[in-house]
Amino acid sequence: MWFSAIKMAMSAGSHIYKKRQETKMRMADAQYLHAEKMARGEEAYQGKLLEARQNKGTQIFRNGGKK
């Protein structure tokens, strides 16, 4: 009984680790493809857009909800 519980826990742990590694690889691939598109001029740099959106939200909050 204990052996099967330990085996199941190990299987679940290895599955979670495998999925995390796959996610890391896909994120790295997505970053690489985005960088390639930016280099070719097909896409704009989005980091500044995100900062602008966050700053706008902060300004609305500071102004009591007024734009």
VEXDO-469687 format. One record per atom (N, C-alpha, C): residue in three letters; atom name; x, y, z. Coordinates in steps of 0.2 Angstrom, whole numbers, plus 5000, padded with zeros to 4 digits. Example, Ala and Ser with C-alpha at 12.3 -4.5 7.8 and 13.67 -1.06 7.14 Angstrom:
<rec><type>ALA</type><atom>N</atom><u>5066</u><v>4972</v><w>5039</w></rec>
<rec><type>ALA</type><atom>CA</atom><u>5062</u><v>4978</v><w>5039</w></rec>
<rec><type>ALA</type><atom>C</atom><u>5066</u><v>4984</v><w>5039</w></rec>
<rec><type>SER</type><atom>N</atom><u>5064</u><v>4989</v><w>5035</w></rec>
<rec><type>SER</type><atom>CA</atom><u>5068</u><v>4995</v><w>5036</w></rec>
<rec><type>SER</type><atom>C</atom><u>5064</u><v>5000</v><w>5039</w></rec>
% end
This chain:
<rec><type>MET</type><atom>N</atom><u>5004</u><v>4994</v><w>5000</w></rec>
<rec><type>MET</type><atom>CA</atom><u>5000</u><v>5000</v><w>5000</w></rec>
<rec><type>MET</type><atom>C</atom><u>5004</u><v>5006</v><w>5000</w></rec>
<rec><type>TRP</type><atom>N</atom><u>5009</u><v>5007</v><w>5004</w></rec>
<rec><type>TRP</type><atom>CA</atom><u>5014</u><v>5012</v><w>5005</w></rec>
<rec><type>TRP</type><atom>C</atom><u>5018</u><v>5013</v><w>4998</w></rec>
<rec><type>PHE</type><atom>N</atom><u>5020</u><v>5007</v><w>4996</w></rec>
<rec><type>PHE</type><atom>CA</atom><u>5023</u><v>5008</v><w>4989</w></rec>
<rec><type>PHE</type><atom>C</atom><u>5020</u><v>5011</v><w>4984</w></rec>
<rec><type>SER</type><atom>N</atom><u>5013</u><v>5009</v><w>4983</w></rec>
<rec><type>SER</type><atom>CA</atom><u>5009</u><v>5012</v><w>4978</w></rec>
<rec><type>SER</type><atom>C</atom><u>5008</u><v>5019</v><w>4979</w></rec>
<rec><type>ALA</type><atom>N</atom><u>5007</u><v>5022</v><w>4985</w></rec>
<rec><type>ALA</type><atom>CA</atom><u>5006</u><v>5029</v><w>4986</w></rec>
<rec><type>ALA</type><atom>C</atom><u>5013</u><v>5033</v><w>4985</w></rec>
<rec><type>ILE</type><atom>N</atom><u>5018</u><v>5030</v><w>4987</w></rec>
<rec><type>ILE</type><atom>CA</atom><u>5025</u><v>5033</v><w>4985</w></rec>
<rec><type>ILE</type><atom>C</atom><u>5026</u><v>5033</v><w>4978</w></rec>
<rec><type>LYS</type><atom>N</atom><u>5024</u><v>5028</v><w>4974</w></rec>
<rec><type>LYS</type><atom>CA</atom><u>5025</u><v>5028</v><w>4967</w></rec>
<rec><type>LYS</type><atom>C</atom><u>5020</u><v>5033</v><w>4964</w></rec>
<rec><type>MET</type><atom>N</atom><u>5014</u><v>5034</v><w>4966</w></rec>
<rec><type>MET</type><atom>CA</atom><u>5010</u><v>5039</v><w>4963</w></rec>
<rec><type>MET</type><atom>C</atom><u>5012</u><v>5046</v><w>4964</w></rec>
<rec><type>ALA</type><atom>N</atom><u>5015</u><v>5047</v><w>4970</w></rec>
<rec><type>ALA</type><atom>CA</atom><u>5017</u><v>5054</v><w>4972</w></rec>
<rec><type>ALA</type><atom>C</atom><u>5023</u><v>5055</v><w>4968</w></rec>
<rec><type>MET</type><atom>N</atom><u>5028</u><v>5051</v><w>4966</w></rec>
<rec><type>MET</type><atom>CA</atom><u>5034</u><v>5052</v><w>4962</w></rec>
<rec><type>MET</type><atom>C</atom><u>5031</u><v>5053</v><w>4955</w></rec>
<rec><type>SER</type><atom>N</atom><u>5026</u><v>5049</v><w>4953</w></rec>
<rec><type>SER</type><atom>CA</atom><u>5024</u><v>5050</v><w>4946</w></rec>
<rec><type>SER</type><atom>C</atom><u>5021</u><v>5057</v><w>4945</w></rec>
<rec><type>ALA</type><atom>N</atom><u>5017</u><v>5059</v><w>4950</w></rec>
<rec><type>ALA</type><atom>CA</atom><u>5014</u><v>5066</v><w>4950</w></rec>
<rec><type>ALA</type><atom>C</atom><u>5019</u><v>5071</v><w>4950</w></rec>
<rec><type>GLY</type><atom>N</atom><u>5024</u><v>5070</v><w>4954</w></rec>
<rec><type>GLY</type><atom>CA</atom><u>5030</u><v>5075</v><w>4955</w></rec>
<rec><type>GLY</type><atom>C</atom><u>5033</u><v>5076</v><w>4948</w></rec>
<rec><type>SER</type><atom>N</atom><u>5035</u><v>5070</v><w>4945</w></rec>
<rec><type>SER</type><atom>CA</atom><u>5039</u><v>5070</v><w>4939</w></rec>
<rec><type>SER</type><atom>C</atom><u>5034</u><v>5073</v><w>4933</w></rec>
<rec><type>HIS</type><atom>N</atom><u>5028</u><v>5072</v><w>4933</w></rec>
<rec><type>HIS</type><atom>CA</atom><u>5023</u><v>5075</v><w>4928</w></rec>
<rec><type>HIS</type><atom>C</atom><u>5023</u><v>5083</v><w>4929</w></rec>
<rec><type>ILE</type><atom>N</atom><u>5023</u><v>5085</v><w>4935</w></rec>
<rec><type>ILE</type><atom>CA</atom><u>5023</u><v>5092</v><w>4936</w></rec>
<rec><type>ILE</type><atom>C</atom><u>5029</u><v>5096</v><w>4934</w></rec>
<rec><type>TYR</type><atom>N</atom><u>5035</u><v>5092</v><w>4936</w></rec>
<rec><type>TYR</type><atom>CA</atom><u>5042</u><v>5095</v><w>4934</w></rec>
<rec><type>TYR</type><atom>C</atom><u>5042</u><v>5095</v><w>4926</w></rec>
<rec><type>LYS</type><atom>N</atom><u>5040</u><v>5090</v><w>4923</w></rec>
<rec><type>LYS</type><atom>CA</atom><u>5040</u><v>5090</v><w>4915</w></rec>
<rec><type>LYS</type><atom>C</atom><u>5036</u><v>5095</v><w>4912</w></rec>
<rec><type>LYS</type><atom>N</atom><u>5030</u><v>5096</v><w>4915</w></rec>
<rec><type>LYS</type><atom>CA</atom><u>5026</u><v>5102</v><w>4912</w></rec>
<rec><type>LYS</type><atom>C</atom><u>5029</u><v>5109</v><w>4913</w></rec>
<rec><type>ARG</type><atom>N</atom><u>5032</u><v>5110</v><w>4919</w></rec>
<rec><type>ARG</type><atom>CA</atom><u>5036</u><v>5116</v><w>4920</w></rec>
<rec><type>ARG</type><atom>C</atom><u>5041</u><v>5117</v><w>4915</w></rec>
<rec><type>GLN</type><atom>N</atom><u>5045</u><v>5112</v><w>4914</w></rec>
<rec><type>GLN</type><atom>CA</atom><u>5050</u><v>5113</v><w>4909</w></rec>
<rec><type>GLN</type><atom>C</atom><u>5048</u><v>5114</v><w>4902</w></rec>
<rec><type>GLU</type><atom>N</atom><u>5042</u><v>5111</v><w>4900</w></rec>
<rec><type>GLU</type><atom>CA</atom><u>5039</u><v>5112</v><w>4894</w></rec>
<rec><type>GLU</type><atom>C</atom><u>5037</u><v>5119</v><w>4893</w></rec>
<rec><type>THR</type><atom>N</atom><u>5034</u><v>5122</v><w>4899</w></rec>
<rec><type>THR</type><atom>CA</atom><u>5032</u><v>5129</v><w>4899</w></rec>
<rec><type>THR</type><atom>C</atom><u>5038</u><v>5134</v><w>4898</w></rec>
<rec><type>LYS</type><atom>N</atom><u>5043</u><v>5132</v><w>4902</w></rec>
<rec><type>LYS</type><atom>CA</atom><u>5049</u><v>5137</v><w>4901</w></rec>
<rec><type>LYS</type><atom>C</atom><u>5052</u><v>5137</v><w>4894</w></rec>
<rec><type>MET</type><atom>N</atom><u>5052</u><v>5131</v><w>4891</w></rec>
<rec><type>MET</type><atom>CA</atom><u>5054</u><v>5130</v><w>4884</w></rec>
<rec><type>MET</type><atom>C</atom><u>5050</u><v>5134</v><w>4879</w></rec>
<rec><type>ARG</type><atom>N</atom><u>5043</u><v>5134</v><w>4880</w></rec>
<rec><type>ARG</type><atom>CA</atom><u>5038</u><v>5137</v><w>4876</w></rec>
<rec><type>ARG</type><atom>C</atom><u>5039</u><v>5145</v><w>4877</w></rec>
<rec><type>MET</type><atom>N</atom><u>5040</u><v>5147</v><w>4883</w></rec>
<rec><type>MET</type><atom>CA</atom><u>5041</u><v>5154</v><w>4884</w></rec>
<rec><type>MET</type><atom>C</atom><u>5047</u><v>5157</v><w>4881</w></rec>
<rec><type>ALA</type><atom>N</atom><u>5052</u><v>5153</v><w>4881</w></rec>
<rec><type>ALA</type><atom>CA</atom><u>5058</u><v>5155</v><w>4878</w></rec>
<rec><type>ALA</type><atom>C</atom><u>5058</u><v>5155</v><w>4870</w></rec>
<rec><type>ASP</type><atom>N</atom><u>5054</u><v>5150</v><w>4868</w></rec>
<rec><type>ASP</type><atom>CA</atom><u>5053</u><v>5150</v><w>4860</w></rec>
<rec><type>ASP</type><atom>C</atom><u>5049</u><v>5156</v><w>4858</w></rec>
<rec><type>ALA</type><atom>N</atom><u>5044</u><v>5158</v><w>4862</w></rec>
<rec><type>ALA</type><atom>CA</atom><u>5039</u><v>5164</v><w>4861</w></rec>
<rec><type>ALA</type><atom>C</atom><u>5043</u><v>5170</v><w>4861</w></rec>
<rec><type>GLN</type><atom>N</atom><u>5048</u><v>5171</v><w>4866</w></rec>
<rec><type>GLN</type><atom>CA</atom><u>5052</u><v>5177</v><w>4867</w></rec>
<rec><type>GLN</type><atom>C</atom><u>5057</u><v>5177</v><w>4861</w></rec>
<rec><type>TYR</type><atom>N</atom><u>5059</u><v>5172</v><w>4858</w></rec>
<rec><type>TYR</type><atom>CA</atom><u>5064</u><v>5172</v><w>4853</w></rec>
<rec><type>TYR</type><atom>C</atom><u>5060</u><v>5174</v><w>4846</w></rec>
<rec><type>LEU</type><atom>N</atom><u>5054</u><v>5171</v><w>4845</w></rec>
<rec><type>LEU</type><atom>CA</atom><u>5050</u><v>5173</v><w>4839</w></rec>
<rec><type>LEU</type><atom>C</atom><u>5048</u><v>5180</v><w>4839</w></rec>
<rec><type>HIS</type><atom>N</atom><u>5046</u><v>5183</v><w>4845</w></rec>
<rec><type>HIS</type><atom>CA</atom><u>5045</u><v>5190</v><w>4846</w></rec>
<rec><type>HIS</type><atom>C</atom><u>5051</u><v>5194</v><w>4844</w></rec>
<rec><type>ALA</type><atom>N</atom><u>5057</u><v>5192</v><w>4847</w></rec>
<rec><type>ALA</type><atom>CA</atom><u>5063</u><v>5196</v><w>4845</w></rec>
<rec><type>ALA</type><atom>C</atom><u>5064</u><v>5196</v><w>4838</w></rec>
<rec><type>GLU</type><atom>N</atom><u>5063</u><v>5190</v><w>4835</w></rec>
<rec><type>GLU</type><atom>CA</atom><u>5064</u><v>5190</v><w>4827</w></rec>
<rec><type>GLU</type><atom>C</atom><u>5060</u><v>5195</v><w>4824</w></rec>
<rec><type>LYS</type><atom>N</atom><u>5053</u><v>5195</v><w>4826</w></rec>
<rec><type>LYS</type><atom>CA</atom><u>5048</u><v>5199</v><w>4822</w></rec>
<rec><type>LYS</type><atom>C</atom><u>5050</u><v>5206</v><w>4823</w></rec>
<rec><type>MET</type><atom>N</atom><u>5052</u><v>5208</v><w>4829</w></rec>
<rec><type>MET</type><atom>CA</atom><u>5054</u><v>5215</v><w>4831</w></rec>
<rec><type>MET</type><atom>C</atom><u>5060</u><v>5217</v><w>4826</w></rec>
<rec><type>ALA</type><atom>N</atom><u>5065</u><v>5212</v><w>4826</w></rec>
<rec><type>ALA</type><atom>CA</atom><u>5071</u><v>5214</v><w>4822</w></rec>
<rec><type>ALA</type><atom>C</atom><u>5069</u><v>5215</v><w>4814</w></rec>
<rec><type>ARG</type><atom>N</atom><u>5064</u><v>5211</v><w>4812</w></rec>
<rec><type>ARG</type><atom>CA</atom><u>5062</u><v>5212</v><w>4805</w></rec>
<rec><type>ARG</type><atom>C</atom><u>5057</u><v>5218</v><w>4804</w></rec>
<rec><type>GLY</type><atom>N</atom><u>5055</u><v>5221</v><w>4810</w></rec>
<rec><type>GLY</type><atom>CA</atom><u>5051</u><v>5227</v><w>4809</w></rec>
<rec><type>GLY</type><atom>C</atom><u>5043</u><v>5225</v><w>4809</w></rec>
<rec><type>GLU</type><atom>N</atom><u>5042</u><v>5219</v><w>4810</w></rec>
<rec><type>GLU</type><atom>CA</atom><u>5035</u><v>5216</v><w>4809</w></rec>
<rec><type>GLU</type><atom>C</atom><u>5031</u><v>5218</v><w>4816</w></rec>
<rec><type>GLU</type><atom>N</atom><u>5034</u><v>5219</v><w>4821</w></rec>
<rec><type>GLU</type><atom>CA</atom><u>5031</u><v>5220</v><w>4827</w></rec>
<rec><type>GLU</type><atom>C</atom><u>5035</u><v>5225</v><w>4831</w></rec>
<rec><type>ALA</type><atom>N</atom><u>5031</u><v>5229</v><w>4835</w></rec>
<rec><type>ALA</type><atom>CA</atom><u>5034</u><v>5235</v><w>4839</w></rec>
<rec><type>ALA</type><atom>C</atom><u>5036</u><v>5232</v><w>4846</w></rec>
<rec><type>TYR</type><atom>N</atom><u>5040</u><v>5235</v><w>4849</w></rec>
<rec><type>TYR</type><atom>CA</atom><u>5042</u><v>5234</v><w>4856</w></rec>
<rec><type>TYR</type><atom>C</atom><u>5036</u><v>5235</v><w>4860</w></rec>
<rec><type>GLN</type><atom>N</atom><u>5034</u><v>5230</v><w>4864</w></rec>
<rec><type>GLN</type><atom>CA</atom><u>5028</u><v>5231</v><w>4868</w></rec>
<rec><type>GLN</type><atom>C</atom><u>5030</u><v>5232</v><w>4876</w></rec>
<rec><type>GLY</type><atom>N</atom><u>5036</u><v>5232</v><w>4878</w></rec>
<rec><type>GLY</type><atom>CA</atom><u>5038</u><v>5234</v><w>4885</w></rec>
<rec><type>GLY</type><atom>C</atom><u>5035</u><v>5241</v><w>4887</w></rec>
<rec><type>LYS</type><atom>N</atom><u>5037</u><v>5246</v><w>4882</w></rec>
<rec><type>LYS</type><atom>CA</atom><u>5035</u><v>5253</v><w>4884</w></rec>
<rec><type>LYS</type><atom>C</atom><u>5027</u><v>5253</v><w>4884</w></rec>
<rec><type>LEU</type><atom>N</atom><u>5024</u><v>5249</v><w>4880</w></rec>
<rec><type>LEU</type><atom>CA</atom><u>5016</u><v>5250</v><w>4880</w></rec>
<rec><type>LEU</type><atom>C</atom><u>5013</u><v>5247</v><w>4886</w></rec>
<rec><type>LEU</type><atom>N</atom><u>5016</u><v>5242</v><w>4889</w></rec>
<rec><type>LEU</type><atom>CA</atom><u>5014</u><v>5239</v><w>4895</w></rec>
<rec><type>LEU</type><atom>C</atom><u>5015</u><v>5244</v><w>4901</w></rec>
<rec><type>GLU</type><atom>N</atom><u>5021</u><v>5248</v><w>4901</w></rec>
<rec><type>GLU</type><atom>CA</atom><u>5023</u><v>5253</v><w>4906</w></rec>
<rec><type>GLU</type><atom>C</atom><u>5018</u><v>5258</v><w>4905</w></rec>
<rec><type>ALA</type><atom>N</atom><u>5016</u><v>5261</v><w>4899</w></rec>
<rec><type>ALA</type><atom>CA</atom><u>5011</u><v>5266</v><w>4898</w></rec>
<rec><type>ALA</type><atom>C</atom><u>5004</u><v>5264</v><w>4901</w></rec>
<rec><type>ARG</type><atom>N</atom><u>5002</u><v>5258</v><w>4900</w></rec>
<rec><type>ARG</type><atom>CA</atom><u>4996</u><v>5256</v><w>4902</w></rec>
<rec><type>ARG</type><atom>C</atom><u>4996</u><v>5256</v><w>4910</w></rec>
<rec><type>GLN</type><atom>N</atom><u>5001</u><v>5253</v><w>4913</w></rec>
<rec><type>GLN</type><atom>CA</atom><u>5002</u><v>5253</v><w>4920</w></rec>
<rec><type>GLN</type><atom>C</atom><u>5002</u><v>5260</v><w>4923</w></rec>
<rec><type>ASN</type><atom>N</atom><u>5005</u><v>5265</v><w>4920</w></rec>
<rec><type>ASN</type><atom>CA</atom><u>5006</u><v>5271</v><w>4923</w></rec>
<rec><type>ASN</type><atom>C</atom><u>4999</u><v>5275</v><w>4922</w></rec>
<rec><type>LYS</type><atom>N</atom><u>4995</u><v>5274</v><w>4917</w></rec>
<rec><type>LYS</type><atom>CA</atom><u>4989</u><v>5277</v><w>4916</w></rec>
<rec><type>LYS</type><atom>C</atom><u>4984</u><v>5274</v><w>4921</w></rec>
<rec><type>GLY</type><atom>N</atom><u>4984</u><v>5268</v><w>4923</w></rec>
<rec><type>GLY</type><atom>CA</atom><u>4980</u><v>5265</v><w>4928</w></rec>
<rec><type>GLY</type><atom>C</atom><u>4982</u><v>5268</v><w>4935</w></rec>
<rec><type>THR</type><atom>N</atom><u>4988</u><v>5269</v><w>4936</w></rec>
<rec><type>THR</type><atom>CA</atom><u>4991</u><v>5273</v><w>4942</w></rec>
<rec><type>THR</type><atom>C</atom><u>4988</u><v>5280</v><w>4943</w></rec>
<rec><type>GLN</type><atom>N</atom><u>4988</u><v>5283</v><w>4937</w></rec>
<rec><type>GLN</type><atom>CA</atom><u>4986</u><v>5290</v><w>4937</w></rec>
<rec><type>GLN</type><atom>C</atom><u>4978</u><v>5291</v><w>4938</w></rec>
<rec><type>ILE</type><atom>N</atom><u>4975</u><v>5286</v><w>4936</w></rec>
<rec><type>ILE</type><atom>CA</atom><u>4967</u><v>5286</v><w>4937</w></rec>
<rec><type>ILE</type><atom>C</atom><u>4966</u><v>5285</v><w>4944</w></rec>
<rec><type>PHE</type><atom>N</atom><u>4970</u><v>5280</v><w>4947</w></rec>
<rec><type>PHE</type><atom>CA</atom><u>4969</u><v>5279</v><w>4954</w></rec>
<rec><type>PHE</type><atom>C</atom><u>4971</u><v>5285</v><w>4959</w></rec>
<rec><type>ARG</type><atom>N</atom><u>4976</u><v>5288</v><w>4957</w></rec>
<rec><type>ARG</type><atom>CA</atom><u>4978</u><v>5294</v><w>4961</w></rec>
<rec><type>ARG</type><atom>C</atom><u>4973</u><v>5300</v><w>4960</w></rec>
<rec><type>ASN</type><atom>N</atom><u>4970</u><v>5300</v><w>4954</w></rec>
<rec><type>ASN</type><atom>CA</atom><u>4965</u><v>5306</v><w>4953</w></rec>
<rec><type>ASN</type><atom>C</atom><u>4958</u><v>5304</v><w>4956</w></rec>
<rec><type>GLY</type><atom>N</atom><u>4957</u><v>5299</v><w>4960</w></rec>
<rec><type>GLY</type><atom>CA</atom><u>4951</u><v>5297</v><w>4963</w></rec>
<rec><type>GLY</type><atom>C</atom><u>4946</u><v>5294</v><w>4957</w></rec>
<rec><type>GLY</type><atom>N</atom><u>4949</u><v>5291</v><w>4952</w></rec>
<rec><type>GLY</type><atom>CA</atom><u>4944</u><v>5288</v><w>4947</w></rec>
<rec><type>GLY</type><atom>C</atom><u>4943</u><v>5292</v><w>4941</w></rec>
<rec><type>LYS</type><atom>N</atom><u>4945</u><v>5299</v><w>4941</w></rec>
<rec><type>LYS</type><atom>CA</atom><u>4944</u><v>5303</v><w>4936</w></rec>
<rec><type>LYS</type><atom>C</atom><u>4950</u><v>5302</v><w>4931</w></rec>
<rec><type>LYS</type><atom>N</atom><u>4948</u><v>5303</v><w>4924</w></rec>
<rec><type>LYS</type><atom>CA</atom><u>4954</u><v>5302</v><w>4919</w></rec>
<rec><type>LYS</type><atom>C</atom><u>4957</u><v>5308</v><w>4918</w></rec>
% end
